[in-house]
């Protein structure tokens, strides 16, 4: 019984640690993320390129389709981080300048 309680306590402690550690890391890596309303407002003001145009460019370049996309503020400006499934079935992450659509990095 005591061994089960120790394992349970260890699992709870690990879960609590990872729940708080990973979001902080992601925020530090990507910057502050936009809500859907904030992203829409930025697009409507012309501050960022519409995602449909970003997706068209990525489809022409890599084939495939979008899996996930988010807009973030960085010190250098806004960026889109797009998870993309290529026409060859490879999942990549593409970071783009949100204003110009220029690809900054892929991984």
Residue frames as qw, qx, qy, qz and C-alpha x, y, z in Angstrom:
[[0.000, 0.886, 0.464, 0.000, 0.00, 0.00, 0.00],
 [0.306, -0.805, 0.093, 0.500, 2.80, 2.43, 0.89],
 [0.419, -0.124, 0.596, 0.673, 4.59, 1.72, -2.42],
 [0.208, 0.629, 0.655, 0.362, 1.40, 2.51, -4.36],
 [0.144, -0.935, -0.259, 0.194, 1.00, 5.79, -2.48],
 [0.397, -0.584, 0.326, 0.629, 4.61, 6.77, -3.20],
 [0.358, 0.171, 0.681, 0.616, 4.16, 6.01, -6.93],
 [0.070, 0.806, 0.566, 0.161, 0.89, 7.98, -7.00],
 [0.261, -0.879, -0.053, 0.396, 2.53, 10.94, -5.26],
 [0.421, -0.334, 0.493, 0.685, 5.44, 10.82, -7.71],
 [0.279, 0.448, 0.691, 0.494, 3.06, 10.78, -10.70],
 [0.059, -0.913, -0.403, 0.035, 1.08, 13.72, -9.32],
 [0.360, -0.746, 0.154, 0.539, 4.26, 15.70, -8.65],
 [0.403, -0.074, 0.613, 0.676, 5.62, 14.99, -12.14],
 [0.187, 0.654, 0.657, 0.326, 2.29, 15.92, -13.75],
 [0.154, -0.933, -0.230, 0.231, 2.14, 19.21, -11.85],
 [0.411, -0.553, 0.347, 0.637, 5.72, 20.03, -12.82],
 [0.335, 0.128, 0.680, 0.640, 5.19, 19.35, -16.52],
 [0.103, 0.791, 0.595, 0.102, 1.86, 21.19, -16.59],
 [0.145, -0.947, -0.059, 0.281, 3.59, 24.38, -15.50],
 [0.477, -0.481, 0.456, 0.577, 7.00, 23.92, -17.13],
 [0.468, 0.236, 0.670, 0.526, 6.08, 23.29, -20.75],
 [0.191, 0.878, 0.414, 0.145, 3.70, 26.21, -21.37],
 [0.265, -0.893, 0.128, 0.340, 6.28, 28.58, -19.96],
 [0.510, -0.265, 0.592, 0.566, 8.92, 27.15, -22.27],
 [0.399, 0.526, 0.638, 0.396, 6.64, 27.42, -25.30],
 [0.020, 0.969, 0.240, -0.056, 5.80, 31.01, -24.47],
 [0.379, -0.740, 0.321, 0.454, 9.48, 31.87, -24.10],
 [0.511, -0.025, 0.671, 0.536, 10.34, 30.21, -27.39],
 [0.250, 0.532, 0.646, 0.487, 7.52, 31.68, -29.49],
 [0.036, -0.144, 0.073, -0.986, 6.47, 34.81, -27.59],
 [0.380, 0.255, 0.562, -0.689, 2.94, 35.79, -26.66],
 [0.152, 0.279, 0.856, 0.407, 0.25, 34.10, -28.71],
 [0.309, -0.043, -0.131, -0.941, -2.72, 35.93, -30.16],
 [0.487, 0.289, 0.718, -0.405, -6.30, 34.97, -29.39],
 [0.390, 0.427, 0.722, 0.379, -8.50, 34.23, -32.40],
 [0.091, 0.930, 0.349, -0.068, -10.11, 37.68, -32.08],
 [0.272, -0.794, 0.270, 0.472, -6.73, 39.44, -31.85],
 [0.445, -0.100, 0.702, 0.547, -5.45, 37.56, -34.90],
 [0.303, 0.664, 0.644, 0.229, -8.59, 38.47, -36.86],
 [0.053, -0.959, -0.126, 0.247, -8.23, 42.13, -35.87],
 [0.375, -0.571, 0.475, 0.554, -4.55, 42.14, -36.94],
 [0.416, 0.221, 0.743, 0.474, -5.53, 40.64, -40.30],
 [0.178, 0.830, 0.525, 0.071, -8.38, 43.13, -40.79],
 [0.160, -0.921, 0.067, 0.350, -6.04, 46.05, -40.03],
 [0.694, 0.681, -0.201, 0.119, -3.50, 44.74, -42.53],
 [0.338, -0.771, 0.531, -0.092, -0.89, 44.11, -39.84],
 [0.458, -0.248, 0.846, 0.113, -0.58, 40.45, -40.87],
 [0.339, 0.181, -0.701, -0.601, -1.15, 38.48, -44.06],
 [0.827, -0.089, 0.090, -0.548, -4.32, 36.35, -44.12],
 [0.556, -0.301, 0.774, -0.014, -3.66, 32.72, -43.26],
 [0.811, 0.447, 0.364, -0.103, -5.40, 31.54, -46.45],
 [0.468, 0.834, -0.293, -0.001, -2.62, 33.27, -48.44],
 [0.263, -0.617, 0.736, -0.095, 0.05, 31.71, -46.21],
 [0.743, 0.023, 0.656, -0.129, -1.55, 28.29, -46.77],
 [0.736, 0.666, 0.070, -0.099, -1.66, 28.81, -50.57],
 [0.217, 0.818, -0.531, 0.035, 2.05, 29.61, -50.60],
 [0.428, -0.417, 0.789, -0.142, 2.92, 26.60, -48.46],
 [0.819, 0.270, 0.479, -0.163, 0.78, 24.31, -50.60],
 [0.622, 0.761, -0.176, -0.053, 2.53, 25.53, -53.78],
 [0.065, 0.743, -0.654, 0.126, 5.92, 24.99, -52.17],
 [0.217, -0.317, 0.893, -0.234, 5.41, 21.73, -50.26],
 [0.512, -0.186, -0.731, -0.410, 2.09, 20.26, -51.40],
 [0.344, -0.238, -0.819, 0.393, -0.08, 18.85, -48.64],
 [0.331, -0.736, -0.392, -0.442, -2.11, 20.72, -46.06],
 [0.092, -0.556, 0.419, -0.712, -2.10, 22.71, -42.81],
 [0.552, -0.271, -0.769, 0.176, -2.29, 20.80, -39.53],
 [0.386, -0.758, -0.388, 0.355, -2.10, 23.72, -37.06],
 [0.365, 0.516, 0.050, 0.773, -1.32, 27.43, -37.17],
 [0.398, -0.773, -0.366, 0.333, -0.79, 30.13, -34.55],
 [0.275, 0.790, -0.018, 0.548, 0.15, 33.80, -34.54],
 [0.679, -0.505, -0.263, 0.463, 2.75, 35.02, -32.04],
 [0.039, 0.981, -0.139, 0.128, 4.38, 38.29, -31.03],
 [0.831, -0.096, -0.081, 0.542, 8.16, 38.22, -31.00],
 [0.315, -0.670, 0.032, 0.672, 10.65, 41.00, -30.39],
 [0.212, -0.154, 0.569, 0.779, 11.17, 41.16, -34.14],
 [0.461, 0.090, -0.233, -0.852, 7.41, 41.35, -34.87],
 [0.812, 0.043, 0.353, -0.464, 4.56, 38.93, -35.49],
 [0.124, 0.327, -0.890, -0.291, 5.20, 35.43, -36.78],
 [0.889, -0.001, -0.075, -0.451, 3.01, 32.57, -37.88],
 [0.190, -0.356, 0.914, -0.032, 4.07, 29.12, -36.71],
 [0.800, 0.211, -0.143, -0.543, 2.43, 26.56, -38.99],
 [0.505, -0.192, 0.841, 0.030, 2.52, 22.79, -38.65],
 [0.595, 0.497, -0.290, -0.561, 2.28, 21.43, -42.20],
 [0.769, -0.006, 0.636, 0.059, 1.84, 17.95, -43.64],
 [0.086, 0.517, -0.553, -0.648, 3.74, 17.88, -46.94],
 [0.787, 0.325, -0.229, -0.472, 2.60, 16.09, -50.06],
 [0.533, 0.346, -0.767, 0.089, 5.23, 13.44, -49.23],
 [0.769, -0.463, -0.429, -0.101, 3.65, 12.79, -45.82],
 [0.544, 0.018, -0.421, 0.725, 6.34, 14.59, -43.80],
 [0.286, -0.891, -0.352, 0.004, 5.20, 16.83, -40.94],
 [0.498, 0.219, -0.134, 0.828, 7.17, 20.08, -40.74],
 [0.203, -0.825, -0.363, 0.383, 6.94, 23.27, -38.69],
 [0.422, 0.475, 0.222, 0.740, 7.29, 26.48, -40.66],
 [0.229, -0.702, -0.303, 0.602, 7.84, 29.87, -39.04],
 [0.368, 0.543, 0.409, 0.634, 6.95, 32.84, -41.24],
 [0.053, -0.116, -0.144, 0.981, 7.00, 36.61, -40.99],
 [0.218, 0.566, 0.762, -0.229, 3.29, 37.32, -40.53],
 [0.195, 0.747, 0.033, -0.634, 3.41, 40.64, -42.37],
 [0.254, 0.601, -0.551, -0.521, 5.29, 39.51, -45.49],
 [0.959, 0.131, 0.068, -0.241, 4.78, 35.74, -45.51],
 [0.428, 0.643, -0.627, 0.100, 8.54, 35.19, -45.84],
 [0.929, -0.235, -0.282, 0.057, 9.68, 31.83, -44.44],
 [0.188, -0.845, 0.440, -0.240, 12.03, 32.39, -41.51],
 [0.130, -0.406, 0.899, -0.104, 12.70, 28.75, -40.62],
 [0.854, -0.017, -0.324, -0.407, 11.53, 25.18, -41.11],
 [0.153, -0.415, 0.856, -0.267, 12.02, 22.18, -38.88]]
